[in-house]
Amino acid sequence: MALREEFESAGSWLFRWRSYFPLIMIGIFLLALREYEYPGHSEKLDHLWEVFCLIISFFGLGIRMFTIGTTPKGTSGRNTREQVADILNTAGIYSVVRNPLYLGNFFMWLGIALFANLWWLTLIYVLVFWLYYERIIFAEEAYLRNKFGNEYLVWADSTPVFIPKPGQYRKTNLPFSWKTVLKREYNGFFAIIMVMFILETVGELFAEGAFDFDFGWILLVSIGFIIWLTLRSLKKYTTILHVEGR
């Protein structure tokens, strides 16, 4: 098999199973926590570092929210099991970067990787993320190129793969939909909180030799769970969050 076809085949396979990527990273993070120490050996600095990591992760979630809130149904970036694109997204956030959802994923997990305060763990994360998503992006772009031809080539020629060019932003005609965001991103929101809570708890165990449940984290997890359960119930049992064409 030629290298191009091999990359495309591997990318298609990884695309289908990309939801399991977080499980791989969580396993690596938990193993790495055996070397966990407070930043500067200070509990106060540790709390500040945790807040910083949460901000990084929620920044990534914000990128995903903005993308999903302005993207129509049945287009690239909204599929879950196979490549689907009725139209090519070239406006809104897709006018400044070709893979905004993966950019959001990168920052979401970067905050979690930084949480352990181990430089080599962050480096491993960046390398694994790049190798994993490079092939997915290759397969996606091969699909889009075959389907949209020159229209895709013109857009790709002026739009970067992963590092945004904010100066060329073009507003989308589709209004932002909070309902769509709440319907689709509640799992990611709660996942950030829960994964960091688990890492915090395990890190405390290695650093202090005992479980130490911080009140702030207990409160954050409780609020996050209530929000998650509410949005899940609204999605599953009502049509409140449904938006036609999204």
N, C-alpha and C positions, 0 to 999 in steps of 0.2 A: 504494500500500500504506500503510495506517495505521501510525503510529509504533509502536504496540504490536506489531503483526504483524511490522514490520521488525526491531524489537529481538529478537523471539522467533526469527525466521528467522536473523538474524545470529548470535545466541547458539547456536543449534543447530549451525550451520556451524562456529563457533569451538570448540564443545565437541568435535566430532568430530576436529578437527585441533589440539587444545590441547597435544598432546605435542610439537608443533613450536615452541611458544612459547619454550622455552629456547634454541633455535638463533638466534632473533631477538635475544634478550638477549645471548648470547655474542658475536654479531657487533658489537653496540653497545659492549660492554665492551672488546673487543679494539681497536676504533677509538679509544676514549677513552684507552687506555693510552699513547698518544703523549705525554700530559701527565703521566704518572706520576712522582711523586717520593716519596722516603721521608718518612713523617710526621715533621715536625720536623727533616728532613734527618739522621735518626739511624737507623742500621741496627738498633739495639737496640729502638727504638720501633716500627720496622717489624715485627720479629718478634712483639712484643706485640700489635700491631694485627692481624696474621695470626691469632693465637690467638683474639683477640676475635671476629673474623669467622667463624672456624670454629665457635665456640660458638654464635653467632647461627644459623648454618645448621643445625647439629645440633640446636638447640632446635626449629627448624621440622620437621626430620625426626622428632624425638621426638613432636611433635603428630600427625604422620601415623601413626607407629607405634602410638600409643595408640588412635587412631581405628580403624585397620585391625585391630588386635588384639582389638577388642571389637565388631566389626561382622559380621553374618551375610552369607552369600552371597546375591546376587540382590536387594540393596537399594540405595537411593540412595547414591551415593558409591562404589560398587564396580564400576560399569559403565565401559566404555572407548570404545565407538563410538556408542552411542545411549542415550537415557534408559531406565533400568530400575529399577523399584521394586516388589517384591512386597509389601513392608510399608514403613511410614514409620518411620524411625529418630527416636525422640524421647527416648531414655534415654542414659545415659552422657554422652559428650562432646557428643552432639547435644541434650542438655538445657540446655547453656549457650551453644551457638553453632550456627547452622544450616549453616555451611560450614567444618567443621574441617579438611578436607583442603586446601582453598584457603588457609586461614589458615596451615597448615603450609608450603604452597608459598611463600607470601609471605615467611616468615622464612628459608626455605632460600635464596631468591634475594636477599633483603635482605643477608644476610651476604656473598654474592658481589658485590653491587653496592657495598657498603661497602669491599670489599677494595681497590679502586682508589684509595681515599682522595680522591675527587673529589665534592664536595657536589652539583654539578649532575647528575652521573651517577646518584646516588641518587634525586634528584628526578625525573629522567626515568623511572627504573625504577618508582617508585611510581605515576606518572601512567599509564604504559603498562600496568602490571599492573591498575590499577583499570579503565581503559577496556576492557581485554581481558576481564577476568573479570566485570565488571558485566553484560555481555550474556549470558555463559554462565549466570550465576546467575539472570538474568531468565528465560531459556528453561527452566532446570531447575525453577524455582519455578512457572512456568506449567504445566508438565507435572504436578508434584506436586499443584497446586491442582485441576486437572481430574480427576486420578485419585482423590484422597483427600478432596476437598471440605472439609467443615467440620472434619474431624479435622486437616487441614493448617492451616486458618485459625486454629484454637485454639492449635496449637503455635507457629505463626509469630508470633502476637500477643504471646507471652510470651518468645520466644527471639530474640535479636539475630542479625542477618545475619552480622556479621564480628567484632565486639568482644565477647568472652565475658563472661558473668555467672556467675562461679564459685559465687556464693552459692546458685544454684538447681540445683546439680548433683544428679541422681538416678542412682543406681547401676543399671547394666544387669544383667540376669540372665545374660548371656553371659559366661563367664570369659575372661580375657585369654589369647590364644594366641601364644606366642613363635614357634611354627612358622609360623603364618600371616604374621607380621611378617617373619621371615627369608625366607620364600618370595616375598614381594611387594616388599620394600623394599631389596633388596640393590643394585639398579641406582641408586636414589637416593643411597644411602650412598656408592657408589664415584664417582658423578657429581660430588658435592660436592668430593671430594678431587681428582679429575682436573681439573675446571674451575678450581679455585683453583691447582693446580699449573701449569696452562697460563698463567693470568693472572700468577702469580708469575714464571714464566720470561720471558714477554714483557715484563712490567714491568721486570725486571732488565735486559733488553736495551735498553730505552729509557732507563733511569736510568743504567746503567753503560756502555752502548755495546758490551756483549758478553754472551754467555750465561754465567750463573753458577748452576750446579745446586747448591742447598743440600742438604746431607746429610740434614737433618731431613725435608725434603720427599720426597727419594728414598726414605727409610725408610718414611714414611707412605704413599706411593703403592704401594710394594712390599707392605706389609702389607694395604692396602686391596684390591690386586689378588688376593692370595691368598684373602682372605675372599670377594671377589666370585666368583672362579672356583670355590671350594668350594661356595658356596651355589647357584650356577648349575648346577653338575654334579649336586648333590643334587636340585634341582628337576626337571632334565631327564631324569635317568637312574634316579631312585629315587622311592619314595613316602614317604620319611622325613619330609618336611615337609608331607605331606598331612594335613588335618584335615577330617573329614566336616562338611558344612554351612558350610564357610568358603570 
